[in-house]
Amino acid sequence: MNNESNSSHSSYEPLRRLISDAKISELRSQIKVRADIEDIDWNEKTIPLSSLEQSFWKPQLIIAIDGDYSKQSITNGFPGAEVGYITISTVVILMDKLKKLENSRFVDPKLFRETEKTRCIDSLIVGCNVVLNGETSAKSTMRRILFNKLKEEKIFDNTETLLDTYEHLLKIKRERGNSNAPDCPNDNCDAKLEDGYGEYTCKSCGGKLYSTDALRLHELMKPSGTNGEMYGQIMETIKKLQLIHLLRSFEQTEDWFTTLKNIAFFMEGTLAVFSSSSWLAKCFRIELERINSKVKENCGQDLLIMGIERTGNFVNHFEDIDTQKDGRDDNFPNQSAFLLTNDYIKNNIVLNENPDFIYLKDTSFGRKFFYKTKSGYRVVPSIATFSNYQSEVSTAYTAQFPRLADCLALLDKLVSARYNNSVMPLATAHSEAAIPLNLGKTIFDEIAREIRANSSNND
């Protein structure tokens, strides 16, 4: 019977393809079709690195942040029971040590590893049908675990926790107005989520609430089936929070605050926050502007923060415009940047003919551009912005991209054949996130001691 059923099912496949092809042809006649990419002289459209004022700045440290997650079924007597394992890695590259090794013909792997310091945050986040003792559901369990994870993470013993960083951003949000409060996350409660910090109680239902409920990540939990989307968004949210947490922790530590002028920050992916926690992006902009103003007053220059996209439509489009009709990859000049405006993105990458549409208007805290390195490798970075003028995507002037010359010079150094659409520090961070070997390790006190020792020796 099963064989007959399978045979009958297979016999319908040619008919299904014919119907599908006909429907696709009908749809094609109605959809908008982009003409071939016009021939553009990119030598005229791009900005050569040589045309920018060079500062010859060299970073003392590069800090890269990336994350990863995996999911696994567990046996507890309930179908589909699942947990997600999330890791966020922060890798610090000691550039002074790395520079010394660059002159060696053969690099000792042990010495090379000493140029990198790594710290990982890891967490098990429950999915469908996994409930801790004392909790009523998988959702309430997940909410408790997320809150406790942020509460226990900190960079230094004497600075704030990751939860403190998050609650500072939450306070910014609430000071700007909280007109669209989400629903109370407790089952059978019709009230809106009440404002609060830490762990508190809903006045309507008496259920437990956490400040992290405002992220609404629990709303992504599926009651059955896999919860990969939820794990991914939790990872991305903590990854972006880690950047602000680092900056605020350094601000609270005198030695590290003065070192910020010598640090370049890299993050995997675009500088944006999506999904239920996207409200963080606006708070990031406010906090980055505040911290950057303080750093600029103290050090005389902006922070340098970049996101790097390894895949996606922007990466694909860059490849398209760099490819000549004969297939050669040399249409875009080396050591040149193309700064993206909203109109260019709408017309060429993200199709939207609404005149009021602004790409990533509410979710981004950086600006995208294309860069082709000295060695001919393409990279799609974003640079963090620190003012309304810099964030204004209707124009794309070099002044709207903080530290552009330093960013391009650094990309020339860090993008290579091995990391041709990323950078070496992010590749290390990604590897560490995938196979975490330095869980909970404290590295920044150790690095601070090395910096002080090097400064004394130079004196």
N, C-alpha and C positions, 0 to 999 in steps of 0.2 A: 504493500500500500504506500509506504513511504517512497519507494523507488518510483512508483507511478506518479506520485505527487511531484517529486523532484523533476521527473522527465517532463511532465505537463508544464511545470513552472518554467523550465528551460526553453520549451517550445514557444513561449510567449515573448522571449527576449528580443528577437528580430523585429516583431511587431511593435514592441515598446520603444525600440530605438527609432523606428520610422516615425511614430507619433511624436517622440521627443524632438527629432530633427525638424519635423514640420512646425512644431510650436516654437522652436528656437528661431527658425527662419522667419516666422511671423513676427516674433518679438524683435528681431534685428531690424526689420523694416520700420519699427517705431522708435527705437532708442536712438539717442544722440551718439554719433560716431565722430571721434576726433580725427582730423586730417593727419597726414604724416607730419612728423616733427619738422618744422620749418628749418631751413638752413640758417643757422645763426653763426656769425663770426664771434666766437666766445672770447677772442682776444680783445674785442671791444666791450664786451659785457662784463668781464670779470675784473677783479682787483688783484694785481700782482703783489705778492708779499714785498717786493722791492720798492713799491710805491708808498708803503706805509712807513711811518717813523719808527725806527728800530730802537729798542731799549737795551738789547743784549742781556736781558734778564735771564737768569738761570735758576730754576727752583732748587731748593735744598731738599724738599720732600715732595713726593707725589702720593696722594691718597686716592685710592680707587674703591668704589663700592659697587657690589653686584649681589645678586641673590639667586636662589634656585629652590625648587620644591619637588617633592615626589609624593606619591600617594600609595597606600598599601592597605589591602584588606586584612582584617583581623577576625579571629574566631571568638565570638562571645555568645553564640547561640541565636543571634538575630541576623537575618539576611542582609547582605550589602554593607555590613559594618565596615567602616573605613576610617583611617587617620591620614593626615597629611604631615609630612616632615618638611619644615621650612628652615632655610639657612640664609643668613645675610652675612657676607664677608666684607671686612674692611682691611685692605692691604696698603701698607705704607712702604714706598720705595725710597731707600736712602741714596740720594743721587750722588753724594760725595763718594761713597763706597763703589757705586756702580761705575762712576767715571774712571776710577783707578783701575777697574777690571777691563775697561774698554781698550786699554793700551796693551793688554796681554794677548799673546797669540793664542794660547790655550787657557781657557777659564776653568778653574777648579769649581765643579758644581757646588761643593760645600761652601766655598767663598761666595759664589753667586747667591746662594740661598740666604747668606748673611746680609745681603742688600735688601731683603724683603722681611717685613714683620707683618704678621697676619693675626687678626682676631675675628672670631665668628660668633654670631648670635644664632642659636638654634632653638626650635620650638616644635613640639608636636601639637597640631591643631586637630581636633576631632571633627569627623564628618557624620554621615548618616549612621544612626543607630548605635552611637557610642555615648554613654552617659556616665559621668563620674558619680561616685557615692556622694549624696547630699544635694545632687542636682535633679531637676525634674525632666530635662530633655537634652538632646544633643546640642540644641541652640544655646540653652543656658550654660551648658558645659563649655562650649566654644567661647562664649562671652567672658566667662570667668578666667579661662586660660589666657586669652589675649590680654586682659587687664593685668594679670599677674606677671606676664612676660615683660610688658613695658615697665612695670613697677620695679622689677629686679635688675634691669639693665642700666649700667652707667659706665662712663669712660674713666673717670677718676673717683677715688673714694670721697673726695671733698666737694664734688660738684653734683649737679642735679641728675635725676634718673631720666630715662627715655620717656617715662610717663610724665614727669615734670615738664619736659620739652613739649610733649603733646598737649598737655593741659594749658600751657602758655599760649599755644596756637589756638586752642579752643576758646580761651578767654578773648583773644583778638576777634574771633568769629562772632562771639556773643556781644561784644562791644559794638560791632558793626551792625547788629540787628539779627534777630533769630526768628524771622517771620515764618519760615517753613519748618517748624519743629517736626521731627519724625514721630511715628507712633511709639508708644511704650513697647519694648521688646518682649514683655512678659505675656504669656498666653492668656487669652480671655480678658485682656484689659483694653478698654476703648479710649483711654486717655492718651494725651500726647506725652512725649518724653520730657520730663521735667529737667530744668537746668541743675547741674550739680557737679561736684568734683570728687575724685576718689570713688569709694564705694558708698552708696546711699540707698534710700528706700523710696519706692513710688508711693505717694500719698493716696493714690486712688486704689491700687490693688495690694499694696504692702509687699510687693515683690522686690527683689534685689535689682539695683541699677548700678552701672559703672560709667565713669566719664567716657570710656572708650566706646560706649554704645552709640555716641554721636557720630562715629565713623560709619555706622550702619552696615558694617561688613557682615554681621549676622544675617542680614536680609538676603545675602547671596546663598545661604545654605539651602540645599535641596533636601527635602525629607526622605527622598529615595534616589538611588543612583549616585554616581560619582560627583564630587564637589571640587573638581579641578579649578573651575573659575574662581571659587572662593579662596582656595589656597593661593592661587596666583595673585589675586588682588591684595590679600593680606601681605604677601611677600613684597609686592610693589609699594604698598603703603609704608611698611616698616623700613624699607630701603630708602625711601625719600625722607622719612622722619629721621633716619640715621644721619643724613647730611646736616640737617638743621641742629641735631643733637651734638654733633661734632663741633660745629661752629659756636654754639652757645657754651659748650663745655670748655672750649679753648678760650672763649671770652672771659670765663670765670677763673681762668688759671693764667697768672701774669706771664709766666715764661712762654706759654703757648700762644697767648694773644699777640705778643710781639713777633712771633714766628710766622703768623698768618701771611705776611707779605712774601714769605719764601716758600709757600705751599701752593701746589696746583691740585685741584680736586677734579676727579673724573667719576662719572656715574654711567653705568650701562643703560642705554635707552634714552629716549627724549626727556627733557626737563619738563615733565607734566605729571599731573595726578588724575587718574580716570576713575570711573565707576562711582560707587557710593561715597567714597572718601574724597571726591574731587574738590570739595569745598576747601580742602587744605591748601590748594594752589594759591588762592588769593591771600591766605594768611602767610604762606611762604614768601610771597612778594613783599609784604609789609615787613616781615622779620628780616629778610635778606637786605632790604633797603636800610633798615636800622643798623644792622651789624656792619654792612659795607660802609656806611657813613662814618661809623666809629673807626673802622680799620683805615679808611682813607685819611681821616684826620690824624691818625696816629702814625701811619706808614707812608702816606702820600700816594697810594695807588689803590685801585679797586681789587676786590677778590677775583680770583680766576677759577671759575667753575664751569666745567663742560660735561655735557651728555653726549654719548656716541651711539648712533643707531647702527646695528649690524645687519638688519634685514628690514624689509617693508617697502612700501611704495616709493618713499623718497630715495632709498638706495637703488631701487629698480629704475627710477626715472633718471637718476644721475648716470647710470650705466647707459641708458638709451641716448642721452644727449652727448655722451662722450664717444659714441660709436658712429663712425662714418659709414656711408652707404656701402663701401667695400668691406665693412666688418672690422676695420682697424680701430683700436682704442686710443685715438690721439686727437679727438675733436676738441677737447678741452685742454687749455694750456696748463703745463705743470707749474707748481708754486703759485697758483691763482685761486681766488675765492669768488663765489657768486653768492651774494647776500639775498635771501628770499623775502619777497613781499607777499602780502595776503593775495593780491591780484594774481601774481605768478602761480601761487599754490592753487588757487581756484581754477585757473585756466589750464593748468598743465598736470596737476597731481591729484587733487581732491575735487572732483567735478561738483560744482555748486553754483548755479546761476542766480541765486538770491543776492541782490545787491547789498543786503544787510549782513550777509554771512561773514563771520570772521573766524578763521581757522584757529581752534584751541583758545578761543577768547577767554573762557573762564577756567581753563584747566592747565594752562602753561605758565611757567615762570622763567622762560628762556626764549631765545631766537635761533632759528635754524639757518644753516648755510651749507653750501657745497665747497669742498676743498680738494684739490688734487696736489699731492705732495711733490717734493723735489724729485723723488724717485718714480713718480707716475702712478701712485696708488690713490684711489678715490676714498673719501671719508665723508660722512654726513654728521657733523657735530651740531650741538646747540650750545649757546653761551648764555649763562644766567644774566638776567637784566636787573637793574636796581633803581629804575625810575619809570614814570609813565612815558617819558619821551623815548627811552630805550625800548619800551614794550610796544610802541606804536607801530603796528605792522603794515600800515599803508605806505610807509617809506622804508628804505633800507640804506641808511648812510653808515659809514664806518664808525661814526661817533655813537651809533646806537648799539654797537657790539663791543662791550667793554674788553679792553686788553686784546684786541683782535690780532695785532702783530705778534704778541707773545704767544697767543693760542696757535697761530699758524706755524711759528718757529718750533713750538713744542711738538705739534703734529708731525712736522718733518722729521723730528728726531725719534718719535715713538711709533709711527706707522711704518711697517716693513712688509717684506714678502710673507713673513710668518703671521703677521697681524694686519693684513692689507685692508680690512674694513673695520678694524678696531685698533686698540693700542695695547702695548705690552702690559701695563699695570692692570687693565681691565681683564685681559686674558688670564692673568694670575688670580685675580679676584673671582673670576668665573670658575676656574678650576678648584679653588679653595671652597667655594660655595657648593660645588657639586660633590666634592669629597672632603668634608671639613675635618681638619686635623688639629685645629687650634681653638677648640671650643672654650669660651669663657676666659681665654688667655688675656692678661693685662699687658699691653705693649707700650702704651703712650708714656708711662713713667720711665720705662727703660729707654725709649727714644729720647726723651727730654734729657736724661743723664748723658747720652752720647752727644747730643747737640752741645750741651754745656762743656763737655770735655774737649770737643773739637774747637769750640770758641776759645777756650783757654790755651790750647796748643797753638792756635793761629796768632793769639796775642803774643 
